[in-house]
Amino acid sequence: MDIKEYYRLAKIEDSHWWYRSVHRLVIGEVIGQSTKAGPYFARPGLIRILDAGCGTGGLTEQLSGLGSTVGIDISGLALGLKPHLKARYVNGSINDLPFADKSFNLITCISVFYHRQVSDKKAAAEIFRVLKNGGKAIFIIPAFQWAFGSHDRAVHAARRYSMSSATALLKNAGFTIIKARYIFGMIFPEFVIKRFLDKIGVSNKMISDLAELPSWLNWIFELVCRFENWLAKWVKLPFGSSIYIVIEKP
Ligand SMILES: C[S@@+](CC[C@H](N)C(=O)[O-])C[C@H]1O[C@@H](n2cnc3c(N)ncnc32)[C@H](O)[C@@H]1O
């Protein structure tokens, strides 16, 4: 990613509605709050967790409350930007994970597969290799190639995915798909307008994907996302700016 994007990530990941919604969704999934299936692990404290492409560690630190957690990222800068209190961090690539086979019960991989330094087939095979049988992985993958824009370029993205290409990639690696749905669907119109303005060359920092909003607006966006995630127990939206996938290694 551009160096300034790492600084931005470190600054906003604990307060920005997008990150707060993602962290709540992922943690809620694992502890059984945002799913009808209940908690994933009977003895959560004893599980081993990998946050693959952990960035500056916002989610990694939260996951470490659920078990012994390692974050890996290709950027040493990202790993050094914040004081990390609980998890262990490794500088390396998800294309070639430096861990033994079947090391982890849970792997998270949030907005990483679309990066140009990621070979998605290799990374999927590596995640399969290091996950224990019966282990789960949670992915968030940017959706719709037509939405590729200046934010994607700034974070060195190579591609966005369709629902079918994302699920096929993970199925072909050997995983069973447990859940696959679009997220950020209720605010999708705002996303589409921003992408349209971006494409016609209107550049304004408020149209960035990670623009810092006034706190009241940030709060409203977060609330809408919480409502959408609650609703998702019953309703699948047909669109959204990202794809949320939960998989299991048989
Ligand atoms: C958009 S950021 C997301 C960070 C974090 N997952 C989050 O949600 O805050 C993508 C991260 O993937 C990392 N990355 C890109 N290619 C990678 C690779 N091959 N192996 C490991 N990390 C990679 C980048 O350095 C960056 O920190």
The ligand as an ORCA input file, in Angstrom:
! r2SCAN-3c Opt
* xyz 0 1
  C      -6.312     -3.038      3.274
  S      -5.080     -3.572      4.394
  C      -6.051     -4.483      5.536
  C      -5.352     -4.695      6.850
  C      -6.146     -5.439      7.916
  N      -6.495     -6.788      7.488
  C      -7.365     -4.667      8.313
  O      -8.476     -5.096      8.024
  O      -7.196     -3.596      8.922
  C      -4.263     -4.892      3.502
  C      -3.038     -5.428      4.188
  O      -2.579     -6.567      3.463
  C      -1.169     -6.550      3.495
  N      -0.647     -7.434      2.440
  C      -0.655     -7.223      1.100
  N      -0.110     -8.278      0.459
  C       0.256     -9.167      1.437
  C       0.886    -10.445      1.400
  N       1.246    -11.039      0.255
  N       1.107    -11.064      2.579
  C       0.763    -10.486      3.760
  N       0.166     -9.278      3.845
  C      -0.090     -8.630      2.690
  C      -0.815     -5.084      3.331
  O       0.505     -4.802      3.747
  C      -1.869     -4.442      4.225
  O      -1.423     -4.296      5.538
*
